[in-house]
Amino acid sequence: MWYFLRTLIVGASIIGVVFENFAFNSLILPDFSSQREKLIKEKKDFIEINLEENKVLIFKGGLPIKEFEILAKGNPDIWGGTPAGLYYVSKKYKVAYSNILNVYMPWSIHFYGKYYIHGEPYYSSGRKLRSPFSGGCIRLKNSSAKIVFNFAKENIPVLVIDKSNEKPSKVYLKKNAPISAKSYLVAGLDSGQVFLKKDYLKNFPIGEIVSLLVASVVVENVDLRRKIKIGKEKYGPVDLLYPMLIDSSKPAMINLTRFLGERTTKELMQKKARAIMMEKTEILSFKELGKNKASAKDLFYLARYILFNRSPIFSITKGELVDFAGKFKDAKLFNKNIFSEREDFIGGKAGYVSGFGEVGLFVFSIKNIKERVAIIILGSESLKEDTEKILKILYEKEDT
């Protein structure tokens, strides 16, 4: 009951913008639940999948009318995590068939990539699939799935919320050190709290950082068992993530786009960016990476999304093995992510844009702040030096 009351208190909510928390003079970047408040304000019909509260809700004219318990959802620690963000119903099937799991899924509602809301899956023998996690789809009881199926109409929003911001700690940083970058943003991924910023709302070239978005879109839209032929060898999607994310291999990126087609990959990346609150991102080229642009704020949401929904991508950037690692699991690749050996490094991507400077998106676990922190730097004269200055500031923070 409290959930229903809470969703109606729009005036006290974050309406999808950065706001000021005067208790400790810090900006807070909203989580995906801010999209709910927009939909409520616009009196939309929509479906909410709340992974944190393990519920699916349906809203009519902006008002919650029914809620259902989730039986199974994706595991974000492997490739099967349910994708958070704002998507739309594309198709409905009274019974859909999963080629990946070889099961039938009653009352299926497709909302993005390989992902559906559906009822209790069963094999051709009639035996039901029993598992604590799905492959990323949302599993409901058949009776619940049928109600959601009948409610769903083509193109109505499907909002997937991963986790709410935690209460920000009262962190006061010492005076900022001079940073050479044209733009930067340092913010907590658990709380949304902004610690340091400069021109973080302006669009700038992002270079090889775009590979993180490429990786997300490909693994969410392609069966990871698929192979493509390159020369005399066959490679799967995860095979190619290793040279792209570790060694910044442009050929690996180009070949990854072959799974979906270059044009389709680009279109899906643009849609994905909007779905995860990367509002200004422009995806224009896989050959000239300097043409792709985003704001530091956009890249914060990319870091947040990967951390909570596609963590194997960050694991690869550290050189770790993940499922489907395939041919590159034993390859000795030079890791261009300059902090990959640090114990507090969770993951990220470094790059360079000719005529602009070095760029980086890094996530660190800062123990004395007790938070995972995204450091986004664009247009730096020395990415390593600027990042180390920021880390020093974070580790020397003052509590109150």
Contacts in CASP RR format, 6 or more apart in sequence:
PFRMAT RR
TARGET T0000
AUTHOR 0000-0000-0000
METHOD contacts of the structure
MODEL  1
MWYFLRTLIVGASIIGVVFENFAFNSLILPDFSSQREKLIKEKKDFIEIN
LEENKVLIFKGGLPIKEFEILAKGNPDIWGGTPAGLYYVSKKYKVAYSNI
LNVYMPWSIHFYGKYYIHGEPYYSSGRKLRSPFSGGCIRLKNSSAKIVFN
FAKENIPVLVIDKSNEKPSKVYLKKNAPISAKSYLVAGLDSGQVFLKKDY
LKNFPIGEIVSLLVASVVVENVDLRRKIKIGKEKYGPVDLLYPMLIDSSK
PAMINLTRFLGERTTKELMQKKARAIMMEKTEILSFKELGKNKASAKDLF
YLARYILFNRSPIFSITKGELVDFAGKFKDAKLFNKNIFSEREDFIGGKA
GYVSGFGEVGLFVFSIKNIKERVAIIILGSESLKEDTEKILKILYEKEDT
3 53 0 8 1.000
3 55 0 8 1.000
3 57 0 8 1.000
3 64 0 8 1.000
3 67 0 8 1.000
4 64 0 8 1.000
4 67 0 8 1.000
7 36 0 8 1.000
7 40 0 8 1.000
7 59 0 8 1.000
7 64 0 8 1.000
8 40 0 8 1.000
8 63 0 8 1.000
10 37 0 8 1.000
10 40 0 8 1.000
10 41 0 8 1.000
13 33 0 8 1.000
13 34 0 8 1.000
13 37 0 8 1.000
14 28 0 8 1.000
14 30 0 8 1.000
14 33 0 8 1.000
14 34 0 8 1.000
14 37 0 8 1.000
15 34 0 8 1.000
15 37 0 8 1.000
15 38 0 8 1.000
15 41 0 8 1.000
16 30 0 8 1.000
16 34 0 8 1.000
16 35 0 8 1.000
16 37 0 8 1.000
16 38 0 8 1.000
17 30 0 8 1.000
17 34 0 8 1.000
18 27 0 8 1.000
18 28 0 8 1.000
18 29 0 8 1.000
18 30 0 8 1.000
18 194 0 8 1.000
19 27 0 8 1.000
19 28 0 8 1.000
19 30 0 8 1.000
20 26 0 8 1.000
20 27 0 8 1.000
21 27 0 8 1.000
21 28 0 8 1.000
21 168 0 8 1.000
21 193 0 8 1.000
23 170 0 8 1.000
24 168 0 8 1.000
24 170 0 8 1.000
24 171 0 8 1.000
24 172 0 8 1.000
24 400 0 8 1.000
26 168 0 8 1.000
26 171 0 8 1.000
26 193 0 8 1.000
26 194 0 8 1.000
26 195 0 8 1.000
27 193 0 8 1.000
27 194 0 8 1.000
27 197 0 8 1.000
28 165 0 8 1.000
28 168 0 8 1.000
28 191 0 8 1.000
28 192 0 8 1.000
28 193 0 8 1.000
28 194 0 8 1.000
29 187 0 8 1.000
29 192 0 8 1.000
29 193 0 8 1.000
29 194 0 8 1.000
29 297 0 8 1.000
29 300 0 8 1.000
29 301 0 8 1.000
30 165 0 8 1.000
30 192 0 8 1.000
31 161 0 8 1.000
31 162 0 8 1.000
31 163 0 8 1.000
31 164 0 8 1.000
31 165 0 8 1.000
31 192 0 8 1.000
32 84 0 8 1.000
32 85 0 8 1.000
32 86 0 8 1.000
32 159 0 8 1.000
32 160 0 8 1.000
32 161 0 8 1.000
32 162 0 8 1.000
32 276 0 8 1.000
32 277 0 8 1.000
33 161 0 8 1.000
33 164 0 8 1.000
35 85 0 8 1.000
35 86 0 8 1.000
35 159 0 8 1.000
35 277 0 8 1.000
36 48 0 8 1.000
36 159 0 8 1.000
36 161 0 8 1.000
39 46 0 8 1.000
39 59 0 8 1.000
39 62 0 8 1.000
39 157 0 8 1.000
39 159 0 8 1.000
40 59 0 8 1.000
40 62 0 8 1.000
40 63 0 8 1.000
42 62 0 8 1.000
43 61 0 8 1.000
43 62 0 8 1.000
44 59 0 8 1.000
44 61 0 8 1.000
44 62 0 8 1.000
44 156 0 8 1.000
44 157 0 8 1.000
45 58 0 8 1.000
45 59 0 8 1.000
45 60 0 8 1.000
45 61 0 8 1.000
45 62 0 8 1.000
45 151 0 8 1.000
45 153 0 8 1.000
45 156 0 8 1.000
46 58 0 8 1.000
46 59 0 8 1.000
46 62 0 8 1.000
46 156 0 8 1.000
46 157 0 8 1.000
46 158 0 8 1.000
46 159 0 8 1.000
47 56 0 8 1.000
47 57 0 8 1.000
47 58 0 8 1.000
47 59 0 8 1.000
47 89 0 8 1.000
47 109 0 8 1.000
47 111 0 8 1.000
47 117 0 8 1.000
47 148 0 8 1.000
47 151 0 8 1.000
47 152 0 8 1.000
47 156 0 8 1.000
47 157 0 8 1.000
47 158 0 8 1.000
47 159 0 8 1.000
48 55 0 8 1.000
48 56 0 8 1.000
48 57 0 8 1.000
48 58 0 8 1.000
48 59 0 8 1.000
48 158 0 8 1.000
48 159 0 8 1.000
48 160 0 8 1.000
48 161 0 8 1.000
49 56 0 8 1.000
49 70 0 8 1.000
49 82 0 8 1.000
49 117 0 8 1.000
49 138 0 8 1.000
49 158 0 8 1.000
49 159 0 8 1.000
49 160 0 8 1.000
49 161 0 8 1.000
50 56 0 8 1.000
50 57 0 8 1.000
50 161 0 8 1.000
51 70 0 8 1.000
51 73 0 8 1.000
51 82 0 8 1.000
51 84 0 8 1.000
51 160 0 8 1.000
51 161 0 8 1.000
51 162 0 8 1.000
51 163 0 8 1.000
52 161 0 8 1.000
52 162 0 8 1.000
52 163 0 8 1.000
52 164 0 8 1.000
54 69 0 8 1.000
54 70 0 8 1.000
54 73 0 8 1.000
55 67 0 8 1.000
55 68 0 8 1.000
55 69 0 8 1.000
55 70 0 8 1.000
56 67 0 8 1.000
56 68 0 8 1.000
56 70 0 8 1.000
56 117 0 8 1.000
56 138 0 8 1.000
56 140 0 8 1.000
56 144 0 8 1.000
56 148 0 8 1.000
57 64 0 8 1.000
57 66 0 8 1.000
57 67 0 8 1.000
57 68 0 8 1.000
58 64 0 8 1.000
58 65 0 8 1.000
58 66 0 8 1.000
58 67 0 8 1.000
58 147 0 8 1.000
58 148 0 8 1.000
58 151 0 8 1.000
59 65 0 8 1.000
66 147 0 8 1.000
68 140 0 8 1.000
68 141 0 8 1.000
68 144 0 8 1.000
68 147 0 8 1.000
68 148 0 8 1.000
69 140 0 8 1.000
69 141 0 8 1.000
69 144 0 8 1.000
70 138 0 8 1.000
70 139 0 8 1.000
70 140 0 8 1.000
71 120 0 8 1.000
71 139 0 8 1.000
71 140 0 8 1.000
71 141 0 8 1.000
72 131 0 8 1.000
72 132 0 8 1.000
72 133 0 8 1.000
72 134 0 8 1.000
72 138 0 8 1.000
72 139 0 8 1.000
73 81 0 8 1.000
73 82 0 8 1.000
73 133 0 8 1.000
73 134 0 8 1.000
73 136 0 8 1.000
73 137 0 8 1.000
73 138 0 8 1.000
73 139 0 8 1.000
74 80 0 8 1.000
74 81 0 8 1.000
74 82 0 8 1.000
74 133 0 8 1.000
74 134 0 8 1.000
74 135 0 8 1.000
74 136 0 8 1.000
74 137 0 8 1.000
75 81 0 8 1.000
75 133 0 8 1.000
75 135 0 8 1.000
75 136 0 8 1.000
76 82 0 8 1.000
76 162 0 8 1.000
76 308 0 8 1.000
76 309 0 8 1.000
76 310 0 8 1.000
76 311 0 8 1.000
77 311 0 8 1.000
77 312 0 8 1.000
78 312 0 8 1.000
78 322 0 8 1.000
78 323 0 8 1.000
79 219 0 8 1.000
79 224 0 8 1.000
79 238 0 8 1.000
79 310 0 8 1.000
79 312 0 8 1.000
79 322 0 8 1.000
79 323 0 8 1.000
79 324 0 8 1.000
80 133 0 8 1.000
80 134 0 8 1.000
80 135 0 8 1.000
80 136 0 8 1.000
81 135 0 8 1.000
81 136 0 8 1.000
81 309 0 8 1.000
81 310 0 8 1.000
82 115 0 8 1.000
82 134 0 8 1.000
82 136 0 8 1.000
82 137 0 8 1.000
82 138 0 8 1.000
82 160 0 8 1.000
82 309 0 8 1.000
83 112 0 8 1.000
83 113 0 8 1.000
83 115 0 8 1.000
83 136 0 8 1.000
83 160 0 8 1.000
83 220 0 8 1.000
83 275 0 8 1.000
83 309 0 8 1.000
84 160 0 8 1.000
84 161 0 8 1.000
84 162 0 8 1.000
84 276 0 8 1.000
84 305 0 8 1.000
84 308 0 8 1.000
84 309 0 8 1.000
85 159 0 8 1.000
85 160 0 8 1.000
85 161 0 8 1.000
85 162 0 8 1.000
85 275 0 8 1.000
85 276 0 8 1.000
85 277 0 8 1.000
85 305 0 8 1.000
86 157 0 8 1.000
86 158 0 8 1.000
86 159 0 8 1.000
86 160 0 8 1.000
86 274 0 8 1.000
86 275 0 8 1.000
87 111 0 8 1.000
87 112 0 8 1.000
87 157 0 8 1.000
87 158 0 8 1.000
87 159 0 8 1.000
87 160 0 8 1.000
87 275 0 8 1.000
88 111 0 8 1.000
88 155 0 8 1.000
88 156 0 8 1.000
88 157 0 8 1.000
88 158 0 8 1.000
89 109 0 8 1.000
89 110 0 8 1.000
89 111 0 8 1.000
89 152 0 8 1.000
89 153 0 8 1.000
89 154 0 8 1.000
89 155 0 8 1.000
89 156 0 8 1.000
89 158 0 8 1.000
90 110 0 8 1.000
90 111 0 8 1.000
90 112 0 8 1.000
90 154 0 8 1.000
90 155 0 8 1.000
91 109 0 8 1.000
91 110 0 8 1.000
91 154 0 8 1.000
92 108 0 8 1.000
92 109 0 8 1.000
92 110 0 8 1.000
92 149 0 8 1.000
92 152 0 8 1.000
92 154 0 8 1.000
93 105 0 8 1.000
93 108 0 8 1.000
93 110 0 8 1.000
94 106 0 8 1.000
94 107 0 8 1.000
94 108 0 8 1.000
94 149 0 8 1.000
95 104 0 8 1.000
95 105 0 8 1.000
95 106 0 8 1.000
95 108 0 8 1.000
96 104 0 8 1.000
96 105 0 8 1.000
96 108 0 8 1.000
96 110 0 8 1.000
96 116 0 8 1.000
96 118 0 8 1.000
97 103 0 8 1.000
97 104 0 8 1.000
97 105 0 8 1.000
98 104 0 8 1.000
98 105 0 8 1.000
98 121 0 8 1.000
99 223 0 8 1.000
100 114 0 8 1.000
100 135 0 8 1.000
100 223 0 8 1.000
100 225 0 8 1.000
101 121 0 8 1.000
101 129 0 8 1.000
101 135 0 8 1.000
102 123 0 8 1.000
103 121 0 8 1.000
103 122 0 8 1.000
103 123 0 8 1.000
103 129 0 8 1.000
104 121 0 8 1.000
104 122 0 8 1.000
104 123 0 8 1.000
104 124 0 8 1.000
105 116 0 8 1.000
105 118 0 8 1.000
105 119 0 8 1.000
105 121 0 8 1.000
105 137 0 8 1.000
106 118 0 8 1.000
106 119 0 8 1.000
106 120 0 8 1.000
106 121 0 8 1.000
106 122 0 8 1.000
106 142 0 8 1.000
106 145 0 8 1.000
106 146 0 8 1.000
107 118 0 8 1.000
107 119 0 8 1.000
107 140 0 8 1.000
107 142 0 8 1.000
107 145 0 8 1.000
107 146 0 8 1.000
107 148 0 8 1.000
107 149 0 8 1.000
108 116 0 8 1.000
108 117 0 8 1.000
108 118 0 8 1.000
108 119 0 8 1.000
108 149 0 8 1.000
109 116 0 8 1.000
109 117 0 8 1.000
109 118 0 8 1.000
109 148 0 8 1.000
109 149 0 8 1.000
109 152 0 8 1.000
109 158 0 8 1.000
110 116 0 8 1.000
111 117 0 8 1.000
111 158 0 8 1.000
112 158 0 8 1.000
112 220 0 8 1.000
112 275 0 8 1.000
113 220 0 8 1.000
113 221 0 8 1.000
114 136 0 8 1.000
114 137 0 8 1.000
114 220 0 8 1.000
114 221 0 8 1.000
114 223 0 8 1.000
115 136 0 8 1.000
115 137 0 8 1.000
115 138 0 8 1.000
115 220 0 8 1.000
116 137 0 8 1.000
116 138 0 8 1.000
117 137 0 8 1.000
117 138 0 8 1.000
117 140 0 8 1.000
117 145 0 8 1.000
117 148 0 8 1.000
117 152 0 8 1.000
117 158 0 8 1.000
118 137 0 8 1.000
118 138 0 8 1.000
118 139 0 8 1.000
118 140 0 8 1.000
118 145 0 8 1.000
119 139 0 8 1.000
119 140 0 8 1.000
119 141 0 8 1.000
119 142 0 8 1.000
119 144 0 8 1.000
119 145 0 8 1.000
120 128 0 8 1.000
120 129 0 8 1.000
120 139 0 8 1.000
120 140 0 8 1.000
120 141 0 8 1.000
120 142 0 8 1.000
120 145 0 8 1.000
121 128 0 8 1.000
121 129 0 8 1.000
121 139 0 8 1.000
122 128 0 8 1.000
122 129 0 8 1.000
123 129 0 8 1.000
140 148 0 8 1.000
162 308 0 8 1.000
162 309 0 8 1.000
163 308 0 8 1.000
165 190 0 8 1.000
165 191 0 8 1.000
165 192 0 8 1.000
166 190 0 8 1.000
166 191 0 8 1.000
167 191 0 8 1.000
168 191 0 8 1.000
168 192 0 8 1.000
168 193 0 8 1.000
169 191 0 8 1.000
169 193 0 8 1.000
169 369 0 8 1.000
169 370 0 8 1.000
169 371 0 8 1.000
169 399 0 8 1.000
170 399 0 8 1.000
170 400 0 8 1.000
171 193 0 8 1.000
171 195 0 8 1.000
171 369 0 8 1.000
171 397 0 8 1.000
171 398 0 8 1.000
171 399 0 8 1.000
172 397 0 8 1.000
172 398 0 8 1.000
172 399 0 8 1.000
172 400 0 8 1.000
173 195 0 8 1.000
173 196 0 8 1.000
173 393 0 8 1.000
173 394 0 8 1.000
173 397 0 8 1.000
173 398 0 8 1.000
174 393 0 8 1.000
174 396 0 8 1.000
174 397 0 8 1.000
174 398 0 8 1.000
176 196 0 8 1.000
176 393 0 8 1.000
177 389 0 8 1.000
177 390 0 8 1.000
177 392 0 8 1.000
177 393 0 8 1.000
178 389 0 8 1.000
179 198 0 8 1.000
179 377 0 8 1.000
179 380 0 8 1.000
179 386 0 8 1.000
179 389 0 8 1.000
179 390 0 8 1.000
180 379 0 8 1.000
180 380 0 8 1.000
180 381 0 8 1.000
180 382 0 8 1.000
180 385 0 8 1.000
180 386 0 8 1.000
181 198 0 8 1.000
181 377 0 8 1.000
181 378 0 8 1.000
181 379 0 8 1.000
181 380 0 8 1.000
181 381 0 8 1.000
181 386 0 8 1.000
182 198 0 8 1.000
182 199 0 8 1.000
182 204 0 8 1.000
182 356 0 8 1.000
182 378 0 8 1.000
182 379 0 8 1.000
182 380 0 8 1.000
183 198 0 8 1.000
183 199 0 8 1.000
183 200 0 8 1.000
183 202 0 8 1.000
183 204 0 8 1.000
183 295 0 8 1.000
183 296 0 8 1.000
183 376 0 8 1.000
183 377 0 8 1.000
183 378 0 8 1.000
183 379 0 8 1.000
184 196 0 8 1.000
184 197 0 8 1.000
184 198 0 8 1.000
184 200 0 8 1.000
184 296 0 8 1.000
184 375 0 8 1.000
184 376 0 8 1.000
184 377 0 8 1.000
184 378 0 8 1.000
184 386 0 8 1.000
184 390 0 8 1.000
185 194 0 8 1.000
185 196 0 8 1.000
185 197 0 8 1.000
185 198 0 8 1.000
185 200 0 8 1.000
185 296 0 8 1.000
185 297 0 8 1.000
185 299 0 8 1.000
185 300 0 8 1.000
185 374 0 8 1.000
185 375 0 8 1.000
185 376 0 8 1.000
186 194 0 8 1.000
186 195 0 8 1.000
186 196 0 8 1.000
186 197 0 8 1.000
186 373 0 8 1.000
186 374 0 8 1.000
186 375 0 8 1.000
186 376 0 8 1.000
186 390 0 8 1.000
186 394 0 8 1.000
187 193 0 8 1.000
187 194 0 8 1.000
187 195 0 8 1.000
187 197 0 8 1.000
187 300 0 8 1.000
187 373 0 8 1.000
187 374 0 8 1.000
188 194 0 8 1.000
188 195 0 8 1.000
188 369 0 8 1.000
188 371 0 8 1.000
188 372 0 8 1.000
188 373 0 8 1.000
188 374 0 8 1.000
189 300 0 8 1.000
189 303 0 8 1.000
189 304 0 8 1.000
189 307 0 8 1.000
189 308 0 8 1.000
189 363 0 8 1.000
189 371 0 8 1.000
189 372 0 8 1.000
189 373 0 8 1.000
189 374 0 8 1.000
190 371 0 8 1.000
190 372 0 8 1.000
191 371 0 8 1.000
193 371 0 8 1.000
194 200 0 8 1.000
195 373 0 8 1.000
195 393 0 8 1.000
195 394 0 8 1.000
195 397 0 8 1.000
196 390 0 8 1.000
196 393 0 8 1.000
197 296 0 8 1.000
199 296 0 8 1.000
200 295 0 8 1.000
200 296 0 8 1.000
200 297 0 8 1.000
200 376 0 8 1.000
201 280 0 8 1.000
201 295 0 8 1.000
201 296 0 8 1.000
201 297 0 8 1.000
202 295 0 8 1.000
203 280 0 8 1.000
203 282 0 8 1.000
203 293 0 8 1.000
203 294 0 8 1.000
203 295 0 8 1.000
204 293 0 8 1.000
204 294 0 8 1.000
204 295 0 8 1.000
204 296 0 8 1.000
204 356 0 8 1.000
204 359 0 8 1.000
204 378 0 8 1.000
204 379 0 8 1.000
205 289 0 8 1.000
205 290 0 8 1.000
205 291 0 8 1.000
205 292 0 8 1.000
205 293 0 8 1.000
205 353 0 8 1.000
205 356 0 8 1.000
205 359 0 8 1.000
205 378 0 8 1.000
205 379 0 8 1.000
206 289 0 8 1.000
206 290 0 8 1.000
206 292 0 8 1.000
206 293 0 8 1.000
206 294 0 8 1.000
206 299 0 8 1.000
206 353 0 8 1.000
206 359 0 8 1.000
206 378 0 8 1.000
207 289 0 8 1.000
207 290 0 8 1.000
207 292 0 8 1.000
207 351 0 8 1.000
207 352 0 8 1.000
207 353 0 8 1.000
207 359 0 8 1.000
208 248 0 8 1.000
208 289 0 8 1.000
208 336 0 8 1.000
208 349 0 8 1.000
208 350 0 8 1.000
208 351 0 8 1.000
208 352 0 8 1.000
208 359 0 8 1.000
209 294 0 8 1.000
209 299 0 8 1.000
209 302 0 8 1.000
209 349 0 8 1.000
209 351 0 8 1.000
209 359 0 8 1.000
209 360 0 8 1.000
209 361 0 8 1.000
210 283 0 8 1.000
210 289 0 8 1.000
210 292 0 8 1.000
211 244 0 8 1.000
211 245 0 8 1.000
211 248 0 8 1.000
211 253 0 8 1.000
211 349 0 8 1.000
212 245 0 8 1.000
212 302 0 8 1.000
212 306 0 8 1.000
212 313 0 8 1.000
212 348 0 8 1.000
212 349 0 8 1.000
212 361 0 8 1.000
213 269 0 8 1.000
213 272 0 8 1.000
213 273 0 8 1.000
213 281 0 8 1.000
213 283 0 8 1.000
213 302 0 8 1.000
214 244 0 8 1.000
214 253 0 8 1.000
214 256 0 8 1.000
214 257 0 8 1.000
214 265 0 8 1.000
214 269 0 8 1.000
214 286 0 8 1.000
215 241 0 8 1.000
215 244 0 8 1.000
215 245 0 8 1.000
215 256 0 8 1.000
215 310 0 8 1.000
215 313 0 8 1.000
215 316 0 8 1.000
216 272 0 8 1.000
216 302 0 8 1.000
216 305 0 8 1.000
216 306 0 8 1.000
216 310 0 8 1.000
216 313 0 8 1.000
217 260 0 8 1.000
217 265 0 8 1.000
217 268 0 8 1.000
217 269 0 8 1.000
217 272 0 8 1.000
218 237 0 8 1.000
218 241 0 8 1.000
218 256 0 8 1.000
218 257 0 8 1.000
218 259 0 8 1.000
218 260 0 8 1.000
218 265 0 8 1.000
219 237 0 8 1.000
219 238 0 8 1.000
219 241 0 8 1.000
219 310 0 8 1.000
219 313 0 8 1.000
220 272 0 8 1.000
220 310 0 8 1.000
221 259 0 8 1.000
221 260 0 8 1.000
221 268 0 8 1.000
222 237 0 8 1.000
222 259 0 8 1.000
222 260 0 8 1.000
224 236 0 8 1.000
224 237 0 8 1.000
224 238 0 8 1.000
224 323 0 8 1.000
224 324 0 8 1.000
225 236 0 8 1.000
225 324 0 8 1.000
226 236 0 8 1.000
226 237 0 8 1.000
226 259 0 8 1.000
227 234 0 8 1.000
227 235 0 8 1.000
227 236 0 8 1.000
228 234 0 8 1.000
228 235 0 8 1.000
228 236 0 8 1.000
228 255 0 8 1.000
228 258 0 8 1.000
228 259 0 8 1.000
230 255 0 8 1.000
233 327 0 8 1.000
235 255 0 8 1.000
235 327 0 8 1.000
236 324 0 8 1.000
236 326 0 8 1.000
237 256 0 8 1.000
237 259 0 8 1.000
237 324 0 8 1.000
238 322 0 8 1.000
238 323 0 8 1.000
238 324 0 8 1.000
238 325 0 8 1.000
238 326 0 8 1.000
239 324 0 8 1.000
239 325 0 8 1.000
239 326 0 8 1.000
239 327 0 8 1.000
239 328 0 8 1.000
240 252 0 8 1.000
240 253 0 8 1.000
240 255 0 8 1.000
240 256 0 8 1.000
240 328 0 8 1.000
241 252 0 8 1.000
241 256 0 8 1.000
241 313 0 8 1.000
241 316 0 8 1.000
242 252 0 8 1.000
242 316 0 8 1.000
242 319 0 8 1.000
242 325 0 8 1.000
242 328 0 8 1.000
242 329 0 8 1.000
242 331 0 8 1.000
242 333 0 8 1.000
243 249 0 8 1.000
243 251 0 8 1.000
243 252 0 8 1.000
243 328 0 8 1.000
243 331 0 8 1.000
243 333 0 8 1.000
244 252 0 8 1.000
244 253 0 8 1.000
244 256 0 8 1.000
245 313 0 8 1.000
245 316 0 8 1.000
245 317 0 8 1.000
245 337 0 8 1.000
245 349 0 8 1.000
246 316 0 8 1.000
246 317 0 8 1.000
246 319 0 8 1.000
246 333 0 8 1.000
246 334 0 8 1.000
246 335 0 8 1.000
246 336 0 8 1.000
246 337 0 8 1.000
247 333 0 8 1.000
247 334 0 8 1.000
247 335 0 8 1.000
247 336 0 8 1.000
248 336 0 8 1.000
248 350 0 8 1.000
248 351 0 8 1.000
250 286 0 8 1.000
250 287 0 8 1.000
250 289 0 8 1.000
253 286 0 8 1.000
254 262 0 8 1.000
254 286 0 8 1.000
254 287 0 8 1.000
256 265 0 8 1.000
257 265 0 8 1.000
257 266 0 8 1.000
257 286 0 8 1.000
259 265 0 8 1.000
260 268 0 8 1.000
262 286 0 8 1.000
265 286 0 8 1.000
266 283 0 8 1.000
266 284 0 8 1.000
266 286 0 8 1.000
269 283 0 8 1.000
270 281 0 8 1.000
270 282 0 8 1.000
270 283 0 8 1.000
273 281 0 8 1.000
273 283 0 8 1.000
273 294 0 8 1.000
273 298 0 8 1.000
273 302 0 8 1.000
274 281 0 8 1.000
276 301 0 8 1.000
276 302 0 8 1.000
276 304 0 8 1.000
276 305 0 8 1.000
277 298 0 8 1.000
277 301 0 8 1.000
278 294 0 8 1.000
278 298 0 8 1.000
278 299 0 8 1.000
278 301 0 8 1.000
278 302 0 8 1.000
279 295 0 8 1.000
279 297 0 8 1.000
279 298 0 8 1.000
280 293 0 8 1.000
280 294 0 8 1.000
280 295 0 8 1.000
280 297 0 8 1.000
280 298 0 8 1.000
281 292 0 8 1.000
281 293 0 8 1.000
281 294 0 8 1.000
281 295 0 8 1.000
281 298 0 8 1.000
282 292 0 8 1.000
282 293 0 8 1.000
282 294 0 8 1.000
283 292 0 8 1.000
284 291 0 8 1.000
284 292 0 8 1.000
284 293 0 8 1.000
285 291 0 8 1.000
285 292 0 8 1.000
289 353 0 8 1.000
290 353 0 8 1.000
290 354 0 8 1.000
290 356 0 8 1.000
294 302 0 8 1.000
296 376 0 8 1.000
296 377 0 8 1.000
296 378 0 8 1.000
299 361 0 8 1.000
299 374 0 8 1.000
299 376 0 8 1.000
300 374 0 8 1.000
300 376 0 8 1.000
302 361 0 8 1.000
303 348 0 8 1.000
303 361 0 8 1.000
303 363 0 8 1.000
303 374 0 8 1.000
303 376 0 8 1.000
304 374 0 8 1.000
306 313 0 8 1.000
306 314 0 8 1.000
307 314 0 8 1.000
307 346 0 8 1.000
307 363 0 8 1.000
307 372 0 8 1.000
312 322 0 8 1.000
312 323 0 8 1.000
314 346 0 8 1.000
314 347 0 8 1.000
314 348 0 8 1.000
314 363 0 8 1.000
315 321 0 8 1.000
315 322 0 8 1.000
315 347 0 8 1.000
316 322 0 8 1.000
317 335 0 8 1.000
317 337 0 8 1.000
317 340 0 8 1.000
317 347 0 8 1.000
317 348 0 8 1.000
317 349 0 8 1.000
318 335 0 8 1.000
318 337 0 8 1.000
318 340 0 8 1.000
318 345 0 8 1.000
318 346 0 8 1.000
318 347 0 8 1.000
319 333 0 8 1.000
319 335 0 8 1.000
319 340 0 8 1.000
321 329 0 8 1.000
336 350 0 8 1.000
336 351 0 8 1.000
337 345 0 8 1.000
337 347 0 8 1.000
337 348 0 8 1.000
337 349 0 8 1.000
337 350 0 8 1.000
337 362 0 8 1.000
338 350 0 8 1.000
338 383 0 8 1.000
338 384 0 8 1.000
338 387 0 8 1.000
339 345 0 8 1.000
339 362 0 8 1.000
339 364 0 8 1.000
339 387 0 8 1.000
340 347 0 8 1.000
342 364 0 8 1.000
344 364 0 8 1.000
344 365 0 8 1.000
344 366 0 8 1.000
344 367 0 8 1.000
345 362 0 8 1.000
345 363 0 8 1.000
345 364 0 8 1.000
346 363 0 8 1.000
346 364 0 8 1.000
346 365 0 8 1.000
346 372 0 8 1.000
347 362 0 8 1.000
347 363 0 8 1.000
348 360 0 8 1.000
348 361 0 8 1.000
348 362 0 8 1.000
348 363 0 8 1.000
349 360 0 8 1.000
349 361 0 8 1.000
350 358 0 8 1.000
350 359 0 8 1.000
350 360 0 8 1.000
350 362 0 8 1.000
350 383 0 8 1.000
351 358 0 8 1.000
351 359 0 8 1.000
351 360 0 8 1.000
351 383 0 8 1.000
352 358 0 8 1.000
352 359 0 8 1.000
353 359 0 8 1.000
353 379 0 8 1.000
356 378 0 8 1.000
356 379 0 8 1.000
357 379 0 8 1.000
357 380 0 8 1.000
357 381 0 8 1.000
358 377 0 8 1.000
358 379 0 8 1.000
358 380 0 8 1.000
358 381 0 8 1.000
358 382 0 8 1.000
358 383 0 8 1.000
359 377 0 8 1.000
359 378 0 8 1.000
359 379 0 8 1.000
359 380 0 8 1.000
359 383 0 8 1.000
360 375 0 8 1.000
360 376 0 8 1.000
360 377 0 8 1.000
360 378 0 8 1.000
360 380 0 8 1.000
360 383 0 8 1.000
360 387 0 8 1.000
361 374 0 8 1.000
361 375 0 8 1.000
361 376 0 8 1.000
362 374 0 8 1.000
362 375 0 8 1.000
362 376 0 8 1.000
362 387 0 8 1.000
363 372 0 8 1.000
363 373 0 8 1.000
363 374 0 8 1.000
363 375 0 8 1.000
364 372 0 8 1.000
364 373 0 8 1.000
364 375 0 8 1.000
364 391 0 8 1.000
364 394 0 8 1.000
365 371 0 8 1.000
365 372 0 8 1.000
365 373 0 8 1.000
366 372 0 8 1.000
366 373 0 8 1.000
366 391 0 8 1.000
366 394 0 8 1.000
366 395 0 8 1.000
368 395 0 8 1.000
368 397 0 8 1.000
369 394 0 8 1.000
369 397 0 8 1.000
373 394 0 8 1.000
375 387 0 8 1.000
375 390 0 8 1.000
375 391 0 8 1.000
377 383 0 8 1.000
377 386 0 8 1.000
377 387 0 8 1.000
377 390 0 8 1.000
380 386 0 8 1.000
END
